[in-house]
Amino acid sequence: MKILLINDYGTATGGAELQMLSLRQNLIDRGHEVRLFSSKHTPVVNSPLLSDYECFGTDKRLQVLSQTVNPSAYFRLRHALADFQPDVVHIRMFLWQLSPLILPLLKNIPCLYQTATYIPICPSGTKLLPNGLPCSEQQGLPCLRHGCVTPQTWAVLMLQRQLFEQWRSGLDLVVALSHAMKEKIEAAGIKPVEVVYNGVPERPLRPPLPNLPLVAFAGRLVPEKGVSDLIKAFAQAKAFVPDAQLTIAGQGVEQNNLQALAEKLGIAQSINWLGHISRDELEKRFDAAWVQVVPSLWDEPFGNVTTEAMMRGTAVIANAVGAQPEIVQDGETGYIVPPQDIEALKDALVRLLMSRDLAEKMGQAGRDRAMAHFSENRRTENFLNLYQRIQGLYNYPSKETLSLI
């Protein structure tokens, strides 16, 4: 099968990009011919472009216009379609660089759109208000009223929304990362929506847990990640498990405030701040963790950090938001607790940190679940099934037809 993957970015610098690149390799390993179309913009300076076809992209002031109407994306994709003549097109992430202008080109080709964020129903892609609270309103004037977009960009972004609505009939299927995400997207009027979970690379099971009870967190240090709640709960848990330690991997605007909170609570000496480290280094450091905590306050579409912990064999405590309750089996692979409930988070920490056997048992159960439901192979098989499904909707256009697009 010839599969064209489309993504805003063609670098190995973000979660959506890494998922797309691993899918490409998985498909190639199965004998499929796969090419990637992206913008030329690199979110991280000097990151190599790994795409086969590229178009204009930018993060400058022109971006708000180009993500609405990007002529380069239209013409370069038209060329890629004529050159490659794919059997299936898979869009992973667009509307940040690649505009809705590409959609009319895909109306006669089997095409699915796997949205990696809430951007089809929210210009910021997060469904979060500037104050960090969840947004429950439909996009439109509320985006301007709440200050999510500026008056200067609002009209252009609303045009982008209108163009997407006008041309999204060219998408045969929309795919969400979780059932929680599917519910939000369908509530905004976009149907049908299927669910395919992200895939996590398989790795060896971590070594047996050491004697020292260790709690781990990985992620950006920003308010919506809920790290302050973790620090408060950890401080309370230390009254029951005095030798417990906390390791925090990540950077962000909240780091100074979080370190000050740890000082105030008298636990600064029990926290190891790793900053930003590589994925390989993180896995090595977290092998010793009895539990990894995911205290997010917002409805994250998925939770790669959670499935990565489970694949490692680490028990997980996660907040009951977004996709987390779909991933973590409460009482089996870890615990699900109410968001911003410090007492509940403390209790879950104490249960795990006072029993290495329980941490081992839940960690193994999590690994078994990750291997069965969240592996890269499982994700790739799910997409191949969807490709075949949407292919069945079409009489394929001839080469002559494609050359005239």
DOPA-832560 format. One record per residue (C-alpha): residue in one letter; x, y negated, z negated. Coordinates in steps of 0.2 Angstrom, whole numbers, padded with zeros to 4 digits, always signed. Example, Ala and Ser with C-alpha at 12.3 -4.5 7.8 and 13.67 -1.06 7.14 Angstrom:
// residues 2
a+0062+0022-0039s+0068+0005-0036
This chain:
// residues 405
m+0000+0000+0000k+0006-0018+0004i+0003-0029-0011l+0006-0048-0011l+0007-0055-0029i+0004-0073-0032n+0010-0083-0047d+0013-0102-0051y+0031-0098-0055g+0043-0085-0048t+0056-0085-0063a+0058-0073-0078t+0055-0087-0090g+0037-0084-0097g+0025-0070-0103a+0014-0071-0087e+0030-0071-0076l+0038-0056-0085q+0022-0047-0084m+0021-0050-0065l+0039-0045-0062s+0037-0029-0072l+0021-0025-0062r+0030-0028-0046q+0044-0016-0051n+0032-0003-0057l+0023-0004-0040i+0039-0003-0031d+0044+0012-0041r+0028+0021-0035g+0032+0018-0017h+0022+0003-0013e+0028-0012-0003v+0027-0028-0014r+0031-0046-0012l+0029-0061-0023f+0023-0079-0018s+0026-0093-0030s+0030-0112-0031k+0049-0117-0031h+0047-0125-0047t+0057-0118-0061p+0051-0121-0079v+0068-0118-0086v+0082-0127-0077n+0094-0116-0067s+0082-0100-0069p+0084-0090-0053l+0069-0089-0041l+0064-0071-0039s+0050-0073-0027d+0050-0068-0008y+0040-0084-0002e+0039-0101-0010c+0030-0117-0009f+0032-0135-0016g+0030-0136-0035t+0034-0150-0048d+0032-0155-0066k+0033-0173-0062r+0018-0185-0061l+0014-0178-0044q+0009-0161-0053v-0009-0167-0057l-0012-0170-0038s-0002-0155-0032q-0011-0143-0043t-0027-0149-0036v-0023-0150-0018n-0006-0143-0013p-0004-0143+0006s+0013-0134+0005a+0005-0119-0005y-0009-0118+0009f+0003-0118+0024r+0017-0107+0016l+0004-0094+0010r-0004-0094+0027h+0014-0090+0034a+0016-0076+0021l+0000-0068+0025a+0003-0068+0043d+0021-0061+0040f+0017-0048+0027q-0001-0043+0031p-0005-0037+0014d-0018-0024+0010v-0022-0032-0007v-0018-0049-0015h-0016-0050-0033i-0016-0068-0041r-0009-0068-0058m-0007-0086-0063f-0012-0102-0053l-0019-0119-0055w-0004-0126-0063q+0006-0127-0047l-0004-0118-0033s-0020-0126-0030p-0038-0120-0026l-0033-0124-0008i-0026-0107-0006l-0042-0098-0009p-0050-0100+0008l-0035-0091+0015l-0040-0075+0005k-0058-0074+0009n-0056-0059+0021i-0043-0050+0011p-0046-0039-0004c-0041-0051-0018l-0042-0050-0037y-0037-0064-0049q-0030-0059-0066t-0031-0075-0076a-0017-0076-0089t-0024-0091-0098y-0041-0100-0100i-0037-0112-0086p-0052-0107-0075i-0063-0114-0089c-0052-0126-0098p-0040-0139-0090s-0027-0136-0104g-0029-0117-0102t-0030-0115-0121k-0048-0119-0126l-0040-0128-0141l-0044-0146-0146p-0029-0158-0149n-0032-0156-0168g-0029-0137-0166l-0047-0132-0168p-0056-0120-0156c-0066-0129-0142s-0084-0122-0140e-0089-0134-0126q-0090-0132-0107q-0077-0142-0097g-0081-0159-0090l-0084-0175-0100p-0080-0166-0117c-0062-0164-0110l-0061-0183-0109r-0071-0187-0125h-0059-0176-0136g-0043-0183-0128c-0038-0166-0120v-0035-0175-0104t-0031-0193-0100p-0043-0205-0091q-0030-0206-0077t-0030-0187-0074w-0048-0182-0079a-0056-0186-0062v-0042-0176-0052l-0043-0161-0064m-0062-0161-0062l-0060-0161-0043q-0049-0146-0046r-0063-0138-0055q-0075-0141-0042l-0064-0134-0028f-0061-0119-0038e-0080-0116-0040q-0083-0120-0022w-0070-0107-0015r-0069-0094-0029s-0081-0083-0019g-0065-0078-0010l-0060-0068-0026d-0067-0051-0026l-0064-0048-0044v-0058-0058-0059v-0048-0049-0072a-0046-0054-0091l-0032-0049-0103s-0045-0043-0116h-0063-0041-0120a-0063-0057-0131m-0056-0067-0116k-0069-0059-0104e-0083-0065-0115k-0077-0083-0114i-0075-0082-0096e-0092-0074-0092a-0100-0086-0104a-0094-0100-0093g-0102-0092-0078i-0088-0083-0069k-0092-0065-0065p-0089-0051-0063v-0074-0049-0075e-0064-0033-0079v-0052-0031-0092v-0034-0024-0090y-0022-0026-0105n-0004-0032-0103g+0009-0019-0103v+0023-0017-0115p+0040-0009-0110e+0042+0008-0119r+0057+0009-0131p+0064+0022-0143l+0055+0023-0160r+0065+0012-0173p+0075+0021-0186p+0067+0025-0203l+0063+0010-0213p+0077+0004-0226n+0073+0002-0244l+0072-0017-0243p+0054-0023-0240l+0054-0034-0225v+0041-0045-0217a+0043-0051-0199f+0036-0065-0189a+0040-0070-0170g+0032-0084-0161r+0032-0103-0159l+0032-0113-0175v+0017-0124-0171p+0001-0126-0181e-0010-0114-0171k+0002-0100-0175g-0003-0101-0193v+0015-0098-0200s+0011-0109-0215d-0003-0097-0221l+0010-0083-0219i+0022-0092-0230k+0009-0096-0243a+0003-0078-0244f+0021-0071-0244a+0025-0082-0259q+0010-0074-0268a+0015-0057-0263k+0032-0059-0270a+0024-0059-0288f+0020-0041-0284v+0035-0036-0274p+0050-0047-0280d+0063-0041-0268a+0053-0044-0252q+0061-0054-0238l+0053-0063-0224t+0062-0065-0207i+0055-0079-0195a+0061-0079-0176g+0056-0094-0166q+0057-0113-0165g+0044-0127-0164v+0039-0144-0170e+0033-0137-0187q+0050-0129-0192n+0055-0144-0204n+0038-0144-0212l+0038-0125-0215q+0055-0125-0222a+0050-0139-0234l+0034-0128-0239a+0046-0113-0243e+0057-0125-0254k+0041-0131-0263l+0035-0113-0266g+0052-0108-0272i+0055-0094-0259a+0067-0103-0248q+0081-0090-0252s+0069-0076-0247i+0067-0082-0229n+0079-0080-0215w+0076-0092-0200l+0083-0084-0184g+0078-0098-0172h+0076-0093-0154i+0084-0077-0150s+0084-0065-0135r+0071-0051-0134d+0085-0038-0136e+0091-0046-0152l+0074-0048-0159e+0070-0030-0157k+0086-0025-0166r+0083-0037-0180f+0065-0032-0182d+0069-0013-0182a+0070-0015-0201a+0053-0023-0203w+0040-0014-0214v+0027-0026-0207q+0025-0039-0193v+0012-0053-0196v+0002-0061-0182p-0007-0075-0192s-0013-0085-0176l-0028-0097-0179w-0033-0098-0161d-0042-0086-0149e-0026-0080-0140p-0031-0071-0124f-0020-0056-0128g-0005-0053-0140n+0011-0047-0133v+0020-0049-0149t+0007-0037-0157t+0009-0023-0144e+0028-0025-0144a+0028-0023-0163m+0017-0007-0161m+0028+0000-0148r+0043-0002-0159g+0033+0007-0173t+0030-0007-0184a+0014-0009-0194v+0005-0026-0190i-0006-0038-0200a-0016-0049-0188n-0029-0062-0190a-0047-0058-0184v-0046-0070-0169g-0045-0068-0150a-0039-0050-0144q-0031-0045-0160p-0045-0034-0167e-0045-0025-0150i-0026-0021-0152v-0024-0018-0171q-0035-0004-0178d-0039-0010-0196g-0033+0002-0209e-0025+0013-0196t-0011+0004-0187g-0011-0011-0199y-0024-0023-0206i-0036-0036-0198v-0039-0051-0210p-0050-0067-0209p-0040-0082-0202q-0034-0094-0215d-0039-0082-0229i-0022-0083-0240e-0029-0071-0253a-0034-0057-0240l-0017-0059-0231k-0008-0058-0248d-0017-0042-0252a-0013-0034-0235l+0005-0038-0237v+0006-0031-0255r-0002-0015-0249l+0011-0012-0236l+0026-0019-0245m+0023-0008-0261s+0022+0008-0250r+0036+0012-0238d+0026+0028-0234l+0011+0018-0229a+0021+0006-0218e+0029+0021-0209k+0012+0030-0207m+0004+0014-0200g+0019+0010-0189q+0019+0027-0181a+0000+0026-0178g+0003+0009-0170r+0016+0016-0159d+0005+0031-0153r-0009+0018-0149a+0003+0007-0139m+0010+0022-0129a-0008+0027-0125h-0016+0010-0121f-0003-0004-0119s+0011+0004-0109e+0017-0003-0093n+0012+0013-0084r-0006+0012-0091r-0007-0006-0085t+0000-0002-0068e-0012+0013-0065n-0027+0002-0070f-0022-0011-0057l-0020+0002-0044n-0037+0008-0047l-0044-0009-0045y-0034-0012-0029q-0042+0003-0022r-0059-0002-0028i-0059-0019-0020q-0051-0012-0004g-0067-0002-0002l-0077-0018+0000y-0068-0022+0016n-0066-0018+0034y-0048-0024+0036p-0044-0039+0048s-0034-0035+0063k-0016-0041+0064e-0022-0053+0078t-0035-0060+0066l-0022-0063+0053s-0010-0072+0065l-0023-0084+0069i-0027-0089+0051
